[in-house]
Amino acid sequence: MQTEAIIRVILEALEELNRQRPAELQIPRTPETVLSGDGGQLDSLGLVNLILLVEEGVADKLGVRISLSDERAMAQEANPFRNANLLAAYIRRLLEEKESV
């Protein structure tokens, strides 16, 4: 699974979130934008919405169902929701595991 395709799904999810936000709260659509944690652009509800949109995008665009809101994601040493690059790397690992089963 190509990382670029996964990042595209994440950035499209951010675009969808931005449609629901006022102009002054728009989230920059870059792979490096801090999404959660210190200095993050999203509050807890925003993060939940992003997770749902990304899960739907992965299913629709990549044809694989994944769950990003499980204990495994929260137990990662590096917060996979910190930015799009880290989230894409985490999703790629999940997809590779599904392919090897």
C-alpha positions in Angstrom: 0.0 0.0 0.0 1.5 3.3 -1.0 2.0 5.9 1.7 1.0 8.7 -0.7 -2.5 7.1 -1.2 -3.0 6.9 2.5 -1.8 10.5 3.1 -4.3 11.6 0.3 -7.1 9.9 2.3 -6.1 11.7 5.5 -5.8 15.1 3.7 -9.2 14.6 2.1 -10.6 13.8 5.6 -9.1 17.1 6.8 -10.7 18.9 3.9 -14.1 17.5 5.0 -13.5 18.6 8.6 -12.6 22.1 7.3 -15.9 22.3 5.5 -17.6 22.0 9.0 -15.3 24.6 10.6 -15.3 28.4 10.5 -12.6 30.1 8.4 -10.5 31.1 11.5 -10.4 27.5 12.6 -9.3 25.9 9.3 -6.7 23.1 9.7 -3.7 23.4 7.3 -3.8 20.4 5.0 -0.2 19.3 5.2 1.3 16.0 6.3 3.2 17.8 9.0 0.3 19.7 10.6 0.1 18.9 14.3 -3.3 17.3 14.7 -3.4 16.2 18.3 -1.3 16.5 21.4 0.6 19.7 22.4 -0.2 22.4 19.9 -2.7 20.2 18.1 -5.4 21.6 15.8 -8.1 19.2 17.0 -10.0 18.9 20.2 -11.2 15.4 21.3 -14.4 15.6 19.2 -12.5 16.8 16.2 -10.1 13.9 16.5 -13.0 11.4 16.7 -14.5 13.0 13.6 -11.1 12.7 11.8 -10.7 9.1 12.8 -14.2 8.2 11.5 -13.6 10.1 8.2 -10.2 8.4 7.7 -11.6 5.0 8.4 -14.4 5.6 5.9 -11.8 7.0 3.4 -9.6 3.9 3.7 -12.5 1.6 3.2 -13.9 3.6 0.2 -10.6 4.4 -1.6 -8.4 1.5 -0.6 -11.0 -1.2 -0.1 -9.9 -2.2 3.4 -11.7 -1.8 6.6 -9.6 -0.8 9.6 -10.2 0.5 13.1 -8.1 3.4 14.3 -9.9 3.8 17.7 -8.7 0.8 19.5 -6.4 0.1 22.5 -3.5 -0.7 20.1 -3.5 2.8 18.6 -3.5 4.4 22.1 -0.7 2.1 23.3 1.7 3.2 20.5 5.0 4.7 21.8 4.6 7.6 19.3 1.1 9.2 19.1 -0.1 8.0 15.7 -2.6 10.9 15.6 0.1 13.6 16.1 0.2 14.4 12.3 -0.8 12.9 8.9 2.7 11.4 8.4 2.5 9.4 11.6 -1.1 8.4 11.0 -0.2 7.3 7.5 2.7 5.1 8.8 0.4 3.6 11.4 -2.3 2.9 8.8 0.3 1.4 6.5 1.3 -1.0 9.2 -2.3 -2.0 9.8 -2.8 -2.6 6.1 0.4 -4.6 5.7 -0.7 -6.8 8.6 -4.1 -7.4 7.0 -2.4 -8.4 3.7 -0.2 -10.9 5.4 -3.1 -12.8 7.0 
